[in-house]
Amino acid sequence: MSTTVGDHVLQRLRDWQVEHVFGYGGDGINGLLAAWERAGDRPRFIQARHEELAALEAVGYAKLSGRTGVCVGTSGPGAIHLLNGLYDAKLDHVPLVAIVGQTSRSAMGGAYQQEVDLLSLFKDVAADYCQMVTVPEQLPNVLDRAMRIAASRRTVTAVILPADVQELEYTPPAHAFKMVPSSLDQTWPATVPADHDLRRAADVLNSGERVAVLVGQGARGAAEEVKELAELLGAGVAKALLGKDVLSDELPWVTGAIGLLGTRPSYELMTDCDTLLVIGSNFPYSQFLPPYDGDRPGARGVQIDIDPTMVGLRYPFEVNLVGDAKSTLRALLPLLDRKTDRTWQETVQKNVARWWEVLDRRAAVSADPINPERVFHELSPRLPDDAMVTADSGSGTNWYARHIVMRGRMRGTLSGTLATMGCALPYAVGAKFAHPGRPAYALVGDGAMQMNGINELITVASCWRDWTDPRLVVAVLHNNDLNQVTWELRAMGGSPQFLPSQQLPDFPYAGFARTLGLPGILVETPEQVAPAWDEALGADRPCVVEFLTDPAVPPIPPHATWDQLEKALQSIVRGDSDRIDVIKEGVKTKVQEFLPGGKPS
């Protein structure tokens, strides 16, 4: 039997050492599916319940493996469904290749069924590389370039394959005019700034007395260098949410997450520093960086980023170093002077210690029925050192950012820039295929669970026996409210909760898990929280834990402005449906910062 284009595509993916492709079938990719059958399911086709979930699974796989994710979808609606997951990858700088079916070439331009202009549709999300294969000789170079560009630029690329092309006999490009050969090998440059630029950066950092460091996911390979720098400069280190797993939270000068979902010591670190070093982060909220002195920056700044297009965006940095974080820090460290005065770092450490005490007290605050902060606080010390934790977008993201202590080899991720709902569970599924021997934990709100998590549980139930460590714990915060948006309405717009938009229908999440043959645990009282986590963590298969949590517990930012407090009060005056509990829980939560050991805000 001759080799088809579909056969060759799968062979080339294997040559690139692609082991899993996440997707959903359809007649627009029948030529590929037939090739998959002939290839003995290599690379393995992971069937999602929806193309968006397939793309998000590929994102989770890529984020937690460091490899390029690959997803596949059929023509028309299948291609359209992929987009949300692809944008999640693009905005978080994750390497992802989408292989998409298209109507046959003979039907193009004829208003044929499922005919969509895919080159136009994908031209933004796959702006760095989006190509349609119209003759076999375009391969392998089109696929090779899609893989190479996705990995090297940490972005999304797309390869569009018309249905009839998939079934053509494969003929390689000849040694001839207008033929493009290709190759598989890919190496990486060791990008280091020039010596004089490193010295300029060192001068800024050496002159500072109160140095703050902000790390993002781009610093992940440079953890040891960051620790050495912090010790040299007596600095405190805050983390963007995508960089939450870069450094252990057990280090006394690590202040935790930064921003609206961040910690009080991170806010204090940025407010009080005189020098700022940002490493591998595109943290967007400049109001949480050092304040201005009039129209001038209040701190001198240095940035390190491997992407020259992303430097100088968030703060008026004095020195912008373009280079790999690890290599750049290795070259920079010998130029730094060890600071003998440790007053600043000691202050940072005291602020951090005080914050952990505040979180202990906040988790112990009573609620009706369960304080969601307690759910995360009880989970954190129980997590294995090799846990993979995925958080969804919602009010639970606040508790993940603040209460989950990263340590050991733990990994954690979320949808950082797109902040899409419904990502945590498909991320966890992708993570389990990347690391089948490690446990995973998906922390999900009931809104995200209803959006697509319920369907993703079907995938979990069908796949878990393939994982050497079958544990995938799904925690659902059940409060029947789109809680993060509700609080944003209160704090940003002074608007009361709008029930037709915010109220969710009731659903038995643990009960649904049991119908799939998975353990489902319903937690209705605070006393049941810890035993439920122990039961779930000891299960011999994936498990759903449904916590009935109080929507009135406020996700108070590290520094609530008078404007935010005033607008929240306006929402209550205007008749918020939950106004009595909002006042009660807000006061109880905030007062924990004033108790002995705390510091008034």
Secondary structure, 3 states (H helix, E strand, C coil): CCCEHHHHHHHHHHHCCCCEEEECCCHHHHHHHHHHHHCCCCCEEEECCCHHHHHHHHHHHHHHHCCCEEEEECCCHHHHHHHHHHHHHHHCCCCEEEEEEECCHHHCCCCCCCCCCHHHHCCCCCCCCEEECCCHHHCCHHHHHHHHHHHHHCCEEEEEEEHHHHCCECCCCCCCCCCCCCCCCCCCCCCCCCHHHHHHHHHHHHHCCCEEEEECHHHHHHHHHHHHHHHHHCCEEEECHHHCCCCCCCCCCEEEECCCCCCHHHHHHHHHCCEEEEECCCCCCHHHCCCEECCEECCEEEEEECCHHHCCCCCCCCEEEECCHHHHHHHHHHHCCCCCCCHHHHHHHHHHHHHHHHHHHHHHCCCCCECHHHHHHHHHHHCCCCCEEEECCCCHHHHHHHHCCCCCCCEEECCCCCCCCCCHHHHHHHHHHHCCCCCEEEEEEHHHHHHHHHHHHHHHHHHHHHCCCCCEEEEEEECCECHHHHHHHHHHHCCCCCHHHHECCCCCHHHHHHHCCCCEEEECCHHHHHHHHHHHHCCCCCEEEEEEECCCCCCCCCCCCHHHHHHHHHHHHCCCCCHHHHHHHHHHHHHCCCCCCCCCC
